[in-house]
Amino acid sequence: MKKTFIFLCILSITFCGFAQTDVTPITSSDLPVASPETMKPLSAADHQDELQTPKWKDYWKFSGTMGLKVSQMQLVNWVAGGNSNFTGIAFVSLMLNYKKNRIAWDTSLDTDFGAFYSSDFATYKWRKGNDRIHFSTTVGYEISPPQHTKSTWYIAANGTFRSQYTRGYDYPEDGSRHKVSNWLSPSYTELSVGVNWKWTDLITLYYSPLAGLITSSIDSVLRPTYGVPIDKPAFASLGMAFSAGIMYDGVKNLRILTNLALYTPYTDPNQKFGNLNIDWGVMITYQFLKVLNVSLTTNLKYYPKVLFEEAPHSRVQFQEILGLGVAYSF
């Protein structure tokens, strides 16, 4: 019992020694202090899964207008004169733009087709009213200084194509008709490299000292009219090109588009350097009541090699269309 008592005393002294070991207490000053930045509420946008974010939307922009314009007029014993008619025009204007780092790529398609019918015509009551295809694409590499500015310069390559869908006719007063156009007759394909300047999304200017133009006419009957050799479907020339474009949409529901294209050849024996091919188009559209659209479209062309039958020389070509119809813009 004595030995047991001594053992218990030693064990008690040892336990008390461990119990009296100093333990430094933790105070609030030892805890990490949260900064205001770390105390802001959690946001789902800050932690959104990147795989669910469509990255292509950051670089691509797709916009356009498409619609249908129709009109009808009926005349009965109308002493002022005129012809009863029905007219319809379908039109599409699309733009696809890409911008990432120093690469920019702009593509546009403007096309329309229209026809009209008049019961007052003795022959050919259905006639083509409008027919146009204009496709353009430009890709460029930015060479502007790496600073924030509204204007940018690019080394660029451009391709354009202009033609129509179907046959077109001229209708003399004698009731006959003469074919004046056809599919790819004529068509104008231009490939060039040059310098492109942009000011925001409003204005773009393009100059090329090295531009190739291919004028084609699949229809052999029409080749002399458009300066294409009678024994070949196309004629190529090398020259200089310039184009300017404006796209304005600063006012709600209003859009103004215009594009001017100029070309003069170095190597064409039938067209001197300085004699310009001119192609200028303007489209103004205003949308109201969500689906109704009023538009004004003009096209001015001058090609020195396009000859007219009644007078064997070139002329300024002009077209104007004012219409009200149903359209969708995005």
C-alpha positions as CSV (number, residue, x, y, z in Angstrom):
1,M,0.0,0.0,0.0
2,K,2.9,2.3,0.8
3,K,4.4,1.7,-2.7
4,T,1.0,2.3,-4.3
5,F,0.5,5.6,-2.4
6,I,4.0,6.8,-3.5
7,F,3.2,5.9,-7.2
8,L,-0.1,7.8,-7.1
9,C,1.6,10.9,-5.7
10,I,4.3,10.9,-8.4
11,L,1.6,10.5,-11.1
12,S,-0.5,13.4,-9.7
13,I,2.6,15.7,-9.6
14,T,3.3,14.9,-13.2
15,F,-0.2,15.6,-14.4
16,C,-0.3,18.9,-12.6
17,G,2.9,19.9,-14.4
18,F,1.4,19.3,-17.8
19,A,-1.8,21.1,-16.8
20,Q,0.2,24.3,-15.9
21,T,2.0,24.5,-19.3
22,D,1.5,28.1,-20.7
23,V,-0.8,28.3,-23.7
24,T,-0.8,31.6,-25.6
25,P,-4.4,32.7,-26.2
26,I,-5.6,33.7,-29.7
27,T,-6.9,37.2,-29.9
28,S,-8.8,39.1,-32.6
29,S,-5.7,40.9,-33.7
30,D,-4.1,37.6,-34.7
31,L,-6.9,36.9,-37.2
32,P,-6.5,37.9,-40.9
33,V,-8.3,41.2,-41.6
34,A,-10.6,41.2,-44.6
35,S,-10.1,44.0,-47.1
36,P,-13.1,45.8,-48.7
37,E,-12.3,44.1,-52.0
38,T,-12.5,40.6,-50.4
39,M,-15.8,41.5,-48.6
40,K,-17.8,42.4,-51.7
41,P,-20.8,40.1,-52.4
42,L,-20.2,37.1,-54.6
43,S,-21.3,37.6,-58.2
44,A,-22.4,34.8,-60.5
45,A,-20.8,36.6,-63.4
46,D,-17.4,36.5,-61.7
47,H,-17.5,32.7,-61.5
48,Q,-19.4,31.9,-64.7
49,D,-18.1,28.9,-66.4
50,E,-16.0,30.0,-69.4
51,L,-17.1,26.9,-71.4
52,Q,-20.7,28.2,-71.3
53,T,-19.7,31.7,-72.7
54,P,-20.0,31.8,-76.5
55,K,-16.6,33.3,-77.2
56,W,-17.4,33.9,-80.9
57,K,-19.8,36.7,-79.9
58,D,-16.8,38.7,-78.7
59,Y,-15.4,38.8,-82.2
60,W,-18.2,38.5,-84.7
61,K,-21.1,40.8,-85.5
62,F,-23.9,39.8,-87.9
63,S,-26.5,42.4,-88.9
64,G,-28.8,43.1,-91.8
65,T,-32.2,44.1,-93.3
66,M,-34.5,41.9,-95.4
67,G,-38.0,42.5,-96.6
68,L,-40.6,42.8,-99.4
69,K,-42.0,45.9,-101.0
70,V,-45.2,45.7,-103.1
71,S,-47.5,48.2,-104.8
72,Q,-50.6,48.0,-107.0
73,M,-52.4,50.5,-109.2
74,Q,-55.5,50.1,-111.2
75,L,-56.7,52.6,-113.7
76,V,-60.1,52.7,-115.5
77,N,-60.9,55.5,-117.9
78,W,-58.1,57.6,-116.4
79,V,-57.7,60.5,-118.7
80,A,-54.4,61.6,-117.2
81,G,-52.9,58.4,-118.6
82,G,-50.8,55.7,-117.1
83,N,-50.7,51.9,-116.9
84,S,-52.4,49.6,-114.4
85,N,-49.7,47.6,-112.7
86,F,-48.6,45.4,-109.8
87,T,-45.0,45.6,-108.6
88,G,-43.0,43.5,-106.1
89,I,-39.4,43.7,-104.9
90,A,-37.6,41.4,-102.5
91,F,-34.4,42.7,-101.0
92,V,-31.7,41.5,-98.6
93,S,-28.8,43.4,-97.1
94,L,-26.4,41.4,-94.8
95,M,-23.2,42.3,-93.1
96,L,-20.8,40.0,-91.2
97,N,-17.9,41.6,-89.4
98,Y,-15.0,39.9,-87.5
99,K,-12.4,41.7,-85.3
100,K,-9.8,40.0,-83.1
101,N,-6.5,41.4,-82.0
102,R,-5.1,42.8,-85.3
103,I,-7.2,40.8,-87.7
104,A,-10.4,42.4,-89.2
105,W,-12.7,40.8,-91.8
106,D,-15.7,42.5,-93.2
107,T,-18.2,40.8,-95.6
108,S,-21.4,42.2,-97.1
109,L,-24.1,41.0,-99.5
110,D,-26.6,43.4,-101.1
111,T,-29.1,41.8,-103.4
112,D,-32.7,42.4,-104.7
113,F,-35.0,41.1,-107.3
114,G,-38.3,42.7,-108.5
115,A,-40.9,42.3,-111.2
116,F,-44.0,44.1,-112.3
117,Y,-47.1,43.2,-114.2
118,S,-49.3,45.4,-116.3
119,S,-52.5,44.3,-118.1
120,D,-52.2,47.3,-120.4
121,F,-49.1,46.0,-122.1
122,A,-49.9,44.4,-125.5
123,T,-47.0,42.0,-125.2
124,Y,-44.8,40.7,-122.4
125,K,-47.1,41.7,-119.6
126,W,-44.7,40.4,-116.9
127,R,-41.3,42.3,-117.0
128,K,-38.3,42.4,-114.7
129,G,-38.1,45.5,-112.7
130,N,-34.9,45.1,-110.6
131,D,-32.1,42.5,-110.4
132,R,-28.9,43.0,-108.5
133,I,-26.1,41.0,-106.8
134,H,-23.3,42.8,-105.0
135,F,-20.9,40.7,-102.8
136,S,-17.8,42.1,-101.1
137,T,-15.3,40.8,-98.6
138,T,-12.2,42.5,-97.2
139,V,-9.6,41.0,-94.8
140,G,-6.9,43.1,-93.2
141,Y,-4.1,43.2,-90.7
142,E,-3.9,46.2,-88.5
143,I,-0.7,48.3,-88.8
144,S,-1.8,51.2,-86.6
145,P,0.2,52.0,-83.4
146,P,-0.9,50.0,-80.4
147,Q,-2.9,52.8,-78.8
148,H,-6.6,53.6,-78.3
149,T,-7.8,55.5,-81.3
150,K,-11.0,55.8,-83.4
151,S,-9.1,55.4,-86.7
152,T,-7.1,52.3,-87.7
153,W,-5.0,51.4,-90.7
154,Y,-4.9,47.9,-92.3
155,I,-2.9,46.1,-95.0
156,A,-5.8,44.5,-96.7
157,A,-7.0,42.2,-99.5
158,N,-10.4,42.7,-101.1
159,G,-12.7,40.7,-103.4
160,T,-16.0,41.9,-105.0
161,F,-18.5,40.3,-107.3
162,R,-21.3,42.1,-109.2
163,S,-23.9,40.5,-111.4
164,Q,-27.6,39.7,-111.8
165,Y,-29.8,36.6,-111.6
166,T,-31.8,36.4,-114.8
167,R,-32.3,37.7,-118.3
168,G,-33.1,41.4,-118.8
169,Y,-34.7,43.0,-121.8
170,D,-35.2,46.4,-123.3
171,Y,-38.7,46.9,-124.8
172,P,-38.9,49.3,-127.8
173,E,-42.2,50.9,-128.7
174,D,-42.8,48.5,-131.6
175,G,-43.7,45.7,-129.1
176,S,-40.5,43.7,-129.5
177,R,-37.8,43.1,-126.9
178,H,-34.1,43.0,-127.0
179,K,-31.9,41.0,-124.6
180,V,-29.5,43.3,-122.7
181,S,-28.3,41.0,-119.8
182,N,-28.2,37.5,-118.5
183,W,-26.8,35.4,-115.7
184,L,-23.0,36.3,-115.5
185,S,-23.5,38.4,-118.6
186,P,-22.2,40.8,-117.5
187,S,-20.4,40.1,-114.2
188,Y,-17.5,41.9,-112.6
189,T,-15.1,40.2,-110.3
190,E,-12.4,42.3,-108.7
191,L,-9.4,41.0,-106.6
192,S,-7.0,43.5,-105.1
193,V,-4.5,44.2,-102.3
194,G,-4.0,47.6,-100.8
195,V,-4.5,49.8,-97.7
196,N,-7.7,50.1,-95.8
197,W,-8.5,52.9,-93.3
198,K,-11.4,52.8,-90.9
199,W,-12.9,55.4,-88.6
200,T,-14.9,53.5,-86.0
201,D,-17.7,51.6,-87.7
202,L,-18.9,54.6,-89.6
203,I,-16.4,55.2,-92.5
204,T,-14.1,53.0,-94.4
205,L,-11.7,53.9,-97.3
206,Y,-9.8,51.4,-99.4
207,Y,-7.1,52.1,-102.0
208,S,-5.3,49.5,-104.1
209,P,-2.6,50.2,-106.6
210,L,-2.8,46.5,-107.7
211,A,-6.3,45.4,-108.7
212,G,-7.4,42.8,-111.1
213,L,-10.8,43.0,-112.8
214,I,-12.4,40.1,-114.6
215,T,-15.3,41.1,-116.9
216,S,-17.3,38.0,-118.0
217,S,-20.2,37.4,-120.4
218,I,-21.3,33.8,-120.6
219,D,-23.9,34.8,-123.2
220,S,-21.9,35.2,-126.4
221,V,-24.5,37.4,-128.0
222,L,-23.9,40.1,-125.3
223,R,-20.1,40.0,-125.3
224,P,-19.6,43.0,-127.7
225,T,-21.9,45.1,-125.5
226,Y,-19.7,44.7,-122.4
227,G,-16.2,44.8,-124.0
228,V,-15.6,41.1,-123.9
229,P,-13.9,39.4,-126.9
230,I,-16.5,37.5,-128.9
231,D,-14.5,34.3,-128.8
232,K,-13.8,34.4,-125.0
233,P,-16.2,34.2,-122.0
234,A,-14.2,36.7,-120.0
235,F,-11.6,39.5,-120.2
236,A,-9.1,40.3,-117.4
237,S,-7.3,43.6,-116.8
238,L,-4.9,45.0,-114.2
239,G,-5.5,48.5,-112.8
240,M,-6.0,50.7,-109.7
241,A,-9.1,50.7,-107.4
242,F,-10.6,52.9,-104.8
243,S,-13.7,52.4,-102.7
244,A,-15.4,54.4,-99.9
245,G,-18.3,53.2,-97.6
246,I,-20.4,54.7,-94.9
247,M,-22.7,52.8,-92.5
248,Y,-24.7,55.1,-90.2
249,D,-27.2,53.7,-87.6
250,G,-26.9,56.4,-84.8
251,V,-30.6,57.1,-84.9
252,K,-33.0,54.4,-83.7
253,N,-34.7,52.5,-86.6
254,L,-32.8,54.6,-89.2
255,R,-30.0,53.1,-91.3
256,I,-28.0,54.8,-94.1
257,L,-25.6,52.7,-96.2
258,T,-23.6,54.0,-99.2
259,N,-20.7,52.6,-101.1
260,L,-18.7,54.1,-104.0
261,A,-16.3,51.9,-106.1
262,L,-13.9,53.2,-108.7
263,Y,-11.6,51.3,-111.1
264,T,-9.3,52.3,-113.9
265,P,-7.2,49.8,-115.9
266,Y,-3.5,49.9,-116.7
267,T,-3.6,47.2,-119.4
268,D,-6.9,47.5,-121.2
269,P,-6.4,48.5,-124.9
270,N,-10.1,49.6,-125.2
271,Q,-10.1,51.8,-122.1
272,K,-7.5,54.4,-121.3
273,F,-6.0,54.8,-117.9
274,G,-8.0,57.5,-116.1
275,N,-11.4,56.5,-117.6
276,L,-13.2,55.3,-114.5
277,N,-15.6,52.5,-113.9
278,I,-18.1,54.0,-111.4
279,D,-20.5,52.0,-109.2
280,W,-22.3,54.0,-106.5
281,G,-25.1,52.7,-104.4
282,V,-27.2,54.3,-101.6
283,M,-29.8,52.7,-99.3
284,I,-31.8,54.6,-96.7
285,T,-34.2,52.6,-94.6
286,Y,-36.5,53.6,-91.7
287,Q,-38.4,51.0,-89.7
288,F,-41.6,51.9,-87.8
289,L,-44.4,49.9,-86.1
290,K,-41.8,47.1,-85.7
291,V,-42.4,45.5,-89.1
292,L,-43.2,48.3,-91.6
293,N,-40.3,49.8,-93.6
294,V,-39.9,52.7,-95.9
295,S,-36.8,52.7,-98.0
296,L,-35.0,54.8,-100.7
297,T,-32.5,53.0,-102.9
298,T,-30.4,54.5,-105.7
299,N,-27.8,53.0,-108.0
300,L,-25.5,55.0,-110.3
301,K,-23.2,53.2,-112.8
302,Y,-20.9,54.3,-115.5
303,Y,-18.8,51.8,-117.5
304,P,-16.9,53.3,-120.5
305,K,-17.0,49.9,-122.3
306,V,-20.7,49.3,-122.0
307,L,-22.3,50.4,-125.2
308,F,-25.9,51.1,-126.1
309,E,-27.5,50.0,-129.3
310,E,-29.3,53.2,-130.2
311,A,-26.0,55.2,-129.8
312,P,-22.7,53.3,-129.9
313,H,-21.2,55.0,-126.9
314,S,-21.4,54.7,-123.1
315,R,-23.9,56.4,-120.9
316,V,-24.6,57.0,-117.2
317,Q,-27.0,54.4,-115.8
318,F,-29.2,55.4,-112.9
319,Q,-31.9,53.7,-110.9
320,E,-34.1,54.9,-108.0
321,I,-36.6,53.0,-105.9
322,L,-38.8,54.4,-103.2
323,G,-41.0,51.9,-101.5
324,L,-43.0,51.0,-98.4
325,G,-43.2,47.4,-97.3
326,V,-42.6,44.8,-94.7
327,A,-39.0,44.4,-93.4
328,Y,-37.0,42.8,-90.6
329,S,-33.8,44.3,-89.3
330,F,-31.3,42.9,-86.8
